[in-house]
Amino acid sequence: MPERVLILAPRGRDAAIAAELLGRHDIRTIICANQAALLDHLNTGAGAVMLTEEALLAGDMGDLATWVAAQPAWADIPFVVLANGVRAPRSAAATRRLGELGNVVLLERPLHAEAMLGAVRSALKARSRQYEVRDAAGKLERAVVDRTRELEAARESLEIALDAAGMGSWDIDLLTGVAGRTLRHDQIFGYAQALPDWNVDAFLRHVEPAQRDIVSEAFAAAPTTGLLDIECGIVAADGSRRWIVAKGRVRYDESGVPVRMTGVVSDVTDRKDADAQLAQAQKMDAIGQLTGGVAHDFNNLLTPIVGSLDLMRRRHKDDERTQRMIGGALQAAERAATLTQRLLSFARRQALQPRAVDVGALIDGIVDLIRRSLGPSIAVVLEVPRHLPSARVDPNQLELALLNLAINARDAMPGGGRLTLTVADVVVDQRNAIGLDAGDYVRLLAVDTGTGMDRTTLARATEPFFSTKGVGKGTGLGLSMVYGLAAQSGGTLRLSSEPGSGTTVELWLPATDEPASDAGEQRAEPIAARRAATVLLVDDEDLVRAATADMLRDLGYTVVEMSSASQVLAAVRAGLEVDILVSDYLMPAMTGGQLISELRNSGVRLPTLLVTGYAAAGDDVPLDVPRLAKPFRQVDLAARVDDLLRPTPDSAAHLRVVK
């Protein structure tokens, strides 16, 4: 039952509406009448809790807060709270109760259904991973217990078994304090050779200072409890920091006096690192969900702005002052569009247009721009061999990524320095340390001689909006955009840095045998309609639809506007005559991809252009459907429509449905 969502919304129809929405998307829900019912279901198991803010204020939430605080260490159930959406500051009581819930996603009402679905799905995914961590930890614990029992049953083979398991054994005489150990025990603490003497004080000297008192208390309590179970950080003799687990059992003489404590110690640094990576992955996934949704809405806002400015620019060609003002507005809109592209790149929802790219030629084409951006105090060195294979990537996004890396390097070298760009082809086998599929890759290195980063900064460097440049000196999206581009292209991004030693950025991209192709020239003016043609335009956003329709009509097309896929299907069945369909992708009830498939299944085939401000395409979009990313210029829309309307030997003139 961890996959179900519990709903507590005592007022109005909020609970029923939320349950109906989630149910349509195959999410199991249970509506709770009150806090007591909610607690009963929580004790049975749940994936997430959705509740309204007024439910928090309706009565005493002490029992729920107590339940949250009593969760096991692996658990942190997510709460999706539907806030009141008022402008007045939240009361101290409301703020305190939100804090008592712990893992809270706060959604301000009114909100879009997709925002609620995204938050609930993200919460369920995070909860599922909590159960996975619990199961993994349980399996590990059972494995340790089983191994300990095996060692006790076969003492004569203890050394071999412990060495195979990467554990060291120890035995302390509680009367004298002298400890015997295996060599592996001392190696875990950073000693190449066994030490002549060892005791509890020696153990404690290696423990991280912040944990030393707790570990000391555990050793002091072991003779009473009979067991020792410690997990702590240590500073090894070689200076490295590690995590260890020490488990022991006390032996008593016939009178019950503790005389010996024996046990094992193991290095669990890899496990702790894996746990940290899992937590980071969960956080990045949640941030990706949020940034993707924000970018989608922002692109819908930008589309009518860019479209209207385009039309004004064409209609006032002779007014120099107006052209200058519109040009400035378009530049600002394009900068905003670039910002959303970076957000979508990080969220891996960018509408990429990958193709075979000669990386060396691409770098040659922008190296002058890079040098001008860095200034005369920074030398740019290229190490690009000839005859490299092509990389499969979106060339425009790769250029943007290289410029971002160059600007980051410039900011890290305020007193000047050197930026070296190196490109090489690398073969990756099935077992590799960078998480790539086996195959051929093009690896691009950007190495600077700047100030470098410490481990804390390096761990957060690819997070969106994280920046060390100070307020107003960077968006914090540069490296996150490069990270998203690499991941979405089938490659990866790796960073290595040390304070005072510069930074190395590795951008891995899949290689291809396809010959590199040129991007083609950008038209200055849109292509007008070559013949009378009718465009069926469907978009659920009124402003976006109106702006797109104005751009098409300005080109000479006749436009039929509709706001949903269901309207399109009804019109088709009633008898509609159009030449091309231009459809938004993300729409309520039915996506643009589903609409296209439904039309084709009904025997209706016509040229189709899919526009989207979120994903390049979903799994439901036929592969032969061209796409146009929001926000788009009139020249791009005109080129796509013109290309689709060009006659081909086997194409129909237009869609005609007989009533």
SEDO-472727 format. One line per 3 residues: number of its first residue (from 1); their letters; for each residue x, y, z of C-alpha. Coordinates in steps of 0.02 Angstrom, whole numbers, plus 50000, padded with zeros to 5 digits. Layout:
NUM = A = X:Y:Z  ...
This chain:
1 = MPE = 50000:50000:50000  50147:50124:49994  50086:50187:49824
4 = RVL = 49919:50260:49885  49886:50443:49925  49788:50492:50082
7 = ILA = 49681:50649:50065  49623:50757:50210  49518:50907:50153
10 = PRG = 49371:50933:50270  49293:51081:50182  49197:51087:50018
13 = RDA = 49232:50966:49875  49423:50984:49876  49447:50802:49928
16 = AIA = 49328:50733:49797  49401:50840:49658  49580:50793:49702
19 = AEL = 49535:50607:49715  49446:50611:49547  49594:50698:49462
22 = LGR = 49722:50578:49534  49612:50429:49496  49605:50476:49313
25 = HDI = 49794:50458:49311  49793:50287:49396  49845:50353:49566
28 = RTI = 49757:50264:49710  49680:50380:49839  49588:50367:50006
31 = ICA = 49487:50514:50072  49504:50530:50261  49360:50607:50357
34 = NQA = 49468:50670:50500  49640:50661:50579  49602:50499:50669
37 = ALL = 49559:50412:50506  49715:50484:50427  49824:50413:50566
40 = DHL = 49741:50241:50550  49784:50235:50364  49959:50302:50395
43 = NTG = 49992:50158:50514  49939:50039:50376  50052:50120:50247
46 = AGA = 50046:50262:50121  50150:50342:49985  50101:50524:50016
49 = VML = 49976:50634:50107  49880:50776:50024  49794:50898:50141
52 = TEE = 49728:51074:50137  49802:51211:50244  49634:51238:50330
55 = ALL = 49642:51055:50387  49800:51099:50483  49709:51239:50573
58 = AGD = 49544:51147:50603  49597:51066:50766  49738:50996:50870
61 = MGD = 49866:50916:50753  49973:50853:50895  49940:50668:50859
64 = LAT = 49992:50690:50677  50149:50785:50728  50191:50647:50852
67 = WVA = 50169:50515:50716  50283:50612:50598  50418:50631:50731
70 = AQP = 50408:50445:50772  50444:50386:50594  50591:50267:50576
73 = AWA = 50756:50337:50519  50731:50284:50338  50558:50361:50324
76 = DIP = 50505:50539:50288  50329:50532:50215  50296:50679:50097
79 = FVV = 50150:50797:50127  50074:50895:49981  49989:51045:50063
82 = LAN = 49864:51147:49964  49890:51323:50032  49753:51453:50045
85 = GVR = 49832:51563:49912  49798:51726:50005  49919:51872:50005
88 = APR = 49915:51899:50193  50065:51829:50290  50042:51654:50361
91 = SAA = 50007:51649:50546  50136:51587:50670  50026:51437:50712
94 = ATR = 50008:51388:50530  50195:51407:50501  50233:51301:50655
97 = RLG = 50115:51162:50600  50189:51159:50426  50360:51141:50505
100 = ELG = 50301:50995:50613  50255:50897:50457  50436:50899:50398
103 = NVV = 50436:50845:50215  50313:50970:50141  50278:51023:49962
106 = LLE = 50175:51182:49970  50059:51218:49823  49974:51387:49818
109 = RPL = 49793:51388:49760  49726:51412:49630  49842:51290:49543
112 = HAE = 49850:51197:49378  49803:51014:49378  49973:50970:49305
115 = AML = 50059:51056:49452  49960:50948:49574  49993:50790:49474
118 = GAV = 50179:50830:49460  50194:50861:49646  50102:50701:49691
121 = RSA = 50201:50595:49569  50364:50667:49632  50309:50633:49812
124 = LKA = 50262:50453:49770  50428:50425:49681  50525:50494:49830
127 = RSR = 50424:50385:49949  50457:50231:49841  50643:50264:49852
130 = QYE = 50630:50276:50041  50560:50100:50043  50699:50044:49926
133 = VRD = 50829:50117:50045  50743:50030:50192  50743:49863:50102
136 = AAG = 50925:49885:50049  50976:49928:50227  50878:49779:50293
139 = KLE = 50962:49664:50170  51133:49731:50219  51096:49710:50403
142 = RAV = 51035:49532:50378  51190:49494:50276  51302:49556:50417
145 = VDR = 51208:49453:50547  51216:49296:50439  51401:49322:50408
148 = TRE = 51434:49345:50594  51344:49181:50633  51445:49091:50501
151 = LEA = 51606:49157:50577  51557:49101:50752  51516:48927:50685
154 = ARE = 51681:48911:50592  51811:48998:50698  51956:48901:50620
157 = SLE = 51923:48988:50453  51891:49160:50529  52038:49251:50449
160 = IAL = 51995:49191:50273  51811:49232:50289  51839:49405:50362
163 = DAA = 51970:49450:50233  51853:49397:50094  51716:49507:50168
166 = GMG = 51832:49657:50189  51813:49652:50378  51937:49656:50518
169 = SWD = 51910:49564:50682  51955:49622:50855  51953:49554:51032
172 = IDL = 51968:49662:51188  52016:49597:51361  51900:49703:51468
175 = LTG = 52004:49671:51624  52170:49733:51550  52108:49840:51405
178 = VAG = 52227:49755:51284  52154:49720:51110  52202:49592:50981
181 = RTL = 52161:49624:50798  52184:49557:50623  52290:49651:50497
184 = RHD = 52133:49699:50402  52070:49791:50557  52223:49904:50562
187 = QIF = 52218:49930:50373  52041:49999:50388  52112:50129:50507
190 = GYA = 52245:50175:50379  52396:50075:50439  52493:49971:50313
193 = QAL = 52567:49862:50452  52488:49799:50613  52519:49910:50764
196 = PDW = 52602:49835:50918  52468:49903:51036  52283:49947:51020
199 = NVD = 52144:49990:51142  51981:50087:51153  52073:50252:51175
202 = AFL = 52168:50221:51012  52002:50185:50927  51926:50347:50994
205 = RHV = 52073:50453:50936  52027:50410:50756  51842:50448:50775
208 = EPA = 51779:50614:50706  51779:50739:50851  51593:50776:50834
211 = QRD = 51551:50592:50859  51683:50547:50986  51574:50568:51141
214 = IVS = 51435:50459:51070  51557:50321:51022  51639:50329:51193
217 = EAF = 51470:50309:51277  51432:50158:51167  51593:50072:51223
220 = AAA = 51556:50115:51405  51379:50043:51393  51429:49882:51302
223 = PTT = 51474:49782:51460  51298:49816:51526  51199:49789:51366
226 = GLL = 51310:49647:51304  51320:49720:51128  51417:49852:51034
229 = DIE = 51344:49925:50873  51431:50081:50807  51428:50173:50642
232 = CGI = 51540:50325:50638  51662:50428:50537  51848:50413:50565
235 = VAA = 52006:50503:50511  52125:50366:50455  52312:50370:50486
238 = DGS = 52341:50420:50304  52227:50572:50325  52079:50501:50228
241 = RRW = 51905:50510:50300  51805:50350:50306  51646:50277:50377
244 = IVA = 51656:50117:50477  51536:49997:50563  51597:49909:50720
247 = KGR = 51494:49770:50797  51540:49671:50951  51474:49552:51083
250 = VRY = 51524:49544:51266  51575:49378:51347  51543:49351:51532
253 = DES = 51623:49233:51658  51521:49114:51765  51484:49250:51893
256 = GVP = 51420:49368:51759  51570:49483:51756  51610:49549:51579
259 = VRM = 51782:49485:51530  51798:49499:51341  51718:49588:51194
262 = TGV = 51743:49519:51019  51681:49586:50855  51714:49647:50680
265 = VSD = 51744:49814:50595  51707:49853:50412  51734:50002:50297
268 = VTD = 51562:50062:50236  51622:50220:50150  51560:50160:49980
271 = RKD = 51387:50125:50052  51378:50297:50133  51432:50378:49970
274 = ADA = 51297:50280:49879  51166:50339:50005  51223:50519:49981
277 = QLA = 51214:50500:49792  51038:50429:49807  50983:50576:49914
280 = QAQ = 51061:50697:49790  50974:50608:49645  50807:50623:49735
283 = KMD = 50836:50808:49764  50889:50839:49584  50739:50743:49520
286 = AIG = 50621:50850:49624  50707:51009:49565  50697:50947:49386
289 = QLT = 50509:50922:49402  50490:51099:49469  50602:51185:49342
292 = GGV = 50522:51092:49197  50349:51149:49248  50405:51330:49273
295 = AHD = 50491:51332:49103  50334:51263:49020  50225:51401:49090
298 = FNN = 50355:51533:49051  50368:51476:48870  50179:51491:48852
301 = LLT = 50193:51670:48916  50336:51712:48798  50254:51643:48641
304 = PIV = 50120:51779:48621  50248:51912:48670  50373:51859:48536
307 = GSL = 50236:51832:48407  50157:52002:48436  50325:52090:48429
310 = DLM = 50365:52002:48265  50202:52062:48188  50230:52240:48249
313 = RRR = 50406:52239:48178  50342:52190:48006  50198:52314:48007
316 = HKD = 50306:52463:48057  50458:52435:47946  50476:52619:47902
319 = DER = 50471:52684:48081  50651:52682:48141  50608:52725:48321
322 = TQR = 50477:52588:48330  50597:52463:48252  50728:52506:48383
325 = MIG = 50605:52485:48526  50537:52321:48458  50714:52258:48429
328 = GAL = 50758:52290:48611  50600:52202:48669  50637:52053:48558
331 = QAA = 50814:52042:48627  50745:52039:48804  50617:51906:48756
334 = ERA = 50753:51800:48675  50859:51814:48833  50708:51753:48931
337 = ATL = 50688:51611:48807  50871:51565:48833  50838:51559:49020
340 = TQR = 50695:51435:48995  50805:51332:48880  50931:51317:49021
343 = LLS = 50795:51265:49142  50730:51134:49021  50905:51073:48986
346 = FAR = 50934:51043:49170  50764:50957:49187  50807:50852:49031
349 = RQA = 50650:50915:48946  50732:51029:48819  50671:51012:48640
352 = LQP = 50840:50961:48572  50876:50940:48387  51026:50822:48389
355 = RAV = 51124:50782:48233  51300:50735:48183  51416:50879:48230
358 = DVG = 51600:50906:48193  51651:50965:48367  51820:51029:48306
361 = ALI = 51740:51135:48171  51610:51198:48294  51747:51253:48415
364 = DGI = 51842:51338:48272  51684:51434:48230  51660:51506:48405
367 = VDL = 51839:51517:48471  51852:51701:48422  51693:51737:48519
370 = IRR = 51764:51641:48668  51927:51739:48662  51834:51905:48654
373 = SLG = 51724:51850:48801  51875:51802:48908  51980:51955:48871
376 = PSI = 52167:51974:48838  52223:51916:49011  52165:51736:48980
379 = AVV = 52248:51627:48849  52137:51503:48756  52229:51346:48700
382 = LEV = 52149:51221:48580  52203:51039:48573  52087:50969:48440
385 = PRH = 52157:50829:48330  52101:50804:48151  51988:50664:48091
388 = LPS = 51884:50652:48249  51718:50561:48235  51561:50666:48238
391 = ARV = 51463:50687:48401  51275:50670:48404  51213:50828:48491
394 = DPN = 51113:50986:48465  51246:51106:48394  51161:51264:48456
397 = QLE = 51151:51196:48633  51332:51135:48624  51390:51310:48574
400 = LAL = 51292:51382:48720  51368:51252:48836  51546:51295:48781
403 = LNL = 51514:51480:48806  51446:51445:48980  51602:51344:49023
406 = AIN = 51714:51482:48956  51625:51617:49058  51635:51510:49216
409 = ARD = 51822:51490:49184  51842:51678:49160  51756:51714:49326
412 = AMP = 51870:51587:49412  52026:51676:49344  52006:51861:49392
415 = GGG = 52193:51887:49380  52211:51799:49212  52264:51624:49168
418 = RLT = 52238:51489:49036  52087:51394:48971  52128:51235:48876
421 = LTV = 51996:51152:48767  52039:50973:48722  51938:50852:48615
424 = ADV = 51971:50665:48597  51879:50508:48543  51864:50377:48680
427 = VVD = 51799:50198:48680  51702:50153:48838  51680:49971:48885
430 = QRN = 51533:49892:48975  51611:49911:49148  51659:50092:49174
433 = AIG = 51664:50211:49322  51566:50352:49239  51399:50266:49214
436 = LDA = 51398:50268:49023  51337:50133:48906  51474:50044:48811
439 = GDY = 51519:50127:48646  51616:50266:48561  51614:50442:48634
442 = VRL = 51685:50613:48600  51758:50686:48760  51780:50873:48775
445 = LAV = 51888:50940:48917  51885:51121:48977  52031:51147:49096
448 = DTG = 52062:51314:49181  52198:51375:49299  52077:51466:49412
451 = TGM = 52039:51468:49597  51955:51296:49596  51817:51233:49709
454 = DRT = 51811:51144:49875  51717:50979:49896  51559:51063:49961
457 = TLA = 51548:51183:49815  51592:51046:49690  51450:50937:49755
460 = RAT = 51323:51075:49720  51400:51148:49561  51269:51074:49442
463 = EPF = 51119:51124:49547  51010:51255:49462  51022:51431:49536
466 = FST = 51176:51383:49639  51312:51513:49609  51469:51574:49695
469 = KGV = 51474:51736:49594  51370:51842:49712  51202:51926:49692
472 = GKG = 51169:51992:49516  51325:51913:49440  51254:51750:49373
475 = TGL = 51095:51648:49353  51169:51489:49425  51104:51394:49273
478 = GLS = 51264:51378:49169  51331:51211:49233  51156:51142:49263
481 = MVY = 51116:51175:49080  51275:51086:49024  51232:50942:49141
484 = GLA = 51058:50927:49068  51122:50936:48888  51249:50797:48920
487 = AQS = 51123:50683:49007  50985:50710:48878  51108:50681:48734
490 = GGT = 51159:50511:48803  51323:50567:48880  51376:50635:49049
493 = LRL = 51462:50781:49136  51602:50759:49262  51688:50892:49368
496 = SSE = 51852:50885:49461  51928:51028:49558  52037:51075:49705
499 = PGS = 52053:51246:49787  52197:51339:49705  52221:51205:49571
502 = GTT = 52090:51252:49442  51943:51153:49376  51924:51018:49243
505 = VEL = 51755:50994:49159  51729:50833:49059  51586:50835:48934
508 = WLP = 51554:50662:48860  51446:50649:48703  51402:50493:48601
511 = ATD = 51499:50475:48439  51415:50434:48273  51472:50372:48103
514 = EPA = 51354:50495:48017  51441:50635:47921  51428:50806:48003
517 = SDA = 51295:50919:47927  51281:51107:47915  51143:51195:48009
520 = GEQ = 51088:51300:47861  51055:51485:47852  50922:51576:47952
523 = RAE = 50798:51674:47848  50780:51858:47886  50596:51868:47835
526 = PIA = 50458:51737:47850  50396:51643:47697  50224:51702:47645
529 = ARR = 50089:51577:47596  50124:51511:47421  49941:51467:47394
532 = AAT = 49775:51481:47482  49780:51356:47625  49680:51328:47783
535 = VLL = 49768:51292:47947  49679:51201:48089  49759:51273:48248
538 = VDD = 49728:51193:48419  49800:51259:48584  49717:51267:48755
541 = EDL = 49805:51431:48800  49701:51573:48729  49844:51700:48718
544 = VRA = 49960:51576:48634  49827:51521:48511  49778:51699:48467
547 = ATA = 49959:51754:48439  49996:51601:48331  49837:51629:48229
550 = DML = 49886:51811:48199  50057:51759:48137  49981:51632:48017
553 = RDL = 49850:51752:47952  49984:51883:47925  50071:51757:47811
556 = GYT = 49912:51737:47707  49839:51578:47781  49659:51549:47833
559 = VVE = 49654:51491:48014  49523:51387:48106  49552:51401:48294
562 = MSS = 49506:51269:48423  49549:51253:48607  49549:51064:48635
565 = ASQ = 49579:50898:48549  49399:50847:48577  49340:50998:48477
568 = VLA = 49454:50947:48334  49387:50769:48332  49207:50830:48336
571 = AVR = 49239:50952:48193  49323:50817:48090  49176:50700:48114
574 = AGL = 49057:50841:48067  49150:50873:47905  49298:50991:47901
577 = EVD = 49410:51044:47759  49586:51100:47805  49760:51082:47733
580 = ILV = 49869:51066:47887  49855:51039:48075  49959:51143:48198
583 = SDY = 49936:51073:48373  50000:51108:48548  50067:50954:48638
586 = LMP = 50021:50972:48821  49832:50995:48832  49701:50936:48958
589 = AMT = 49614:50767:48929  49709:50727:48769  49886:50776:48715
592 = GGQ = 49933:50831:48542  50018:50664:48513  49861:50569:48559
595 = LIS = 49758:50682:48445  49871:50645:48298  49863:50457:48331
598 = ELR = 49672:50464:48348  49656:50553:48180  49771:50430:48095
601 = NSG = 49680:50281:48169  49520:50354:48095  49600:50357:47923
604 = VRL = 49634:50545:47925  49810:50592:47875  49866:50770:47843
607 = PTL = 50024:50872:47870  50047:50904:48056  50160:51020:48156
610 = LVT = 50175:50995:48344  50220:51146:48451  50273:51128:48633
613 = GYA = 50344:51228:48776  50389:51077:48882  50453:50918:48799
616 = AAG = 50522:50884:48627  50388:50750:48616  50306:50622:48727
619 = DDV = 50304:50436:48697  50135:50456:48612  50198:50566:48469
622 = PLD = 50230:50478:48301  50412:50489:48251  50376:50572:48083
625 = VPR = 50290:50725:48160  50400:50882:48155  50409:50989:48311
628 = LAK = 50427:51175:48348  50481:51233:48521  50396:51379:48609
631 = PFR = 50427:51523:48606  50448:51531:48417  50474:51673:48293
634 = QVD = 50360:51700:48146  50501:51658:48027  50521:51485:48107
637 = LAA = 50334:51450:48105  50321:51506:47923  50466:51394:47870
640 = RVD = 50392:51239:47954  50217:51266:47884  50284:51304:47710
643 = DLL = 50391:51147:47712  50243:51039:47764  50129:51112:47630
646 = RPT = 50249:51081:47487  50168:50949:47376  50242:50774:47370
649 = PDS = 50197:50636:47245  50096:50535:47372  50021:50678:47477
652 = AAH = 49838:50724:47479  49790:50904:47439  49699:50928:47602
655 = LRV = 49591:50847:47733  49412:50828:47676  49283:50739:47780
658 = VK = 49113:50715:47700  48964:50746:47815
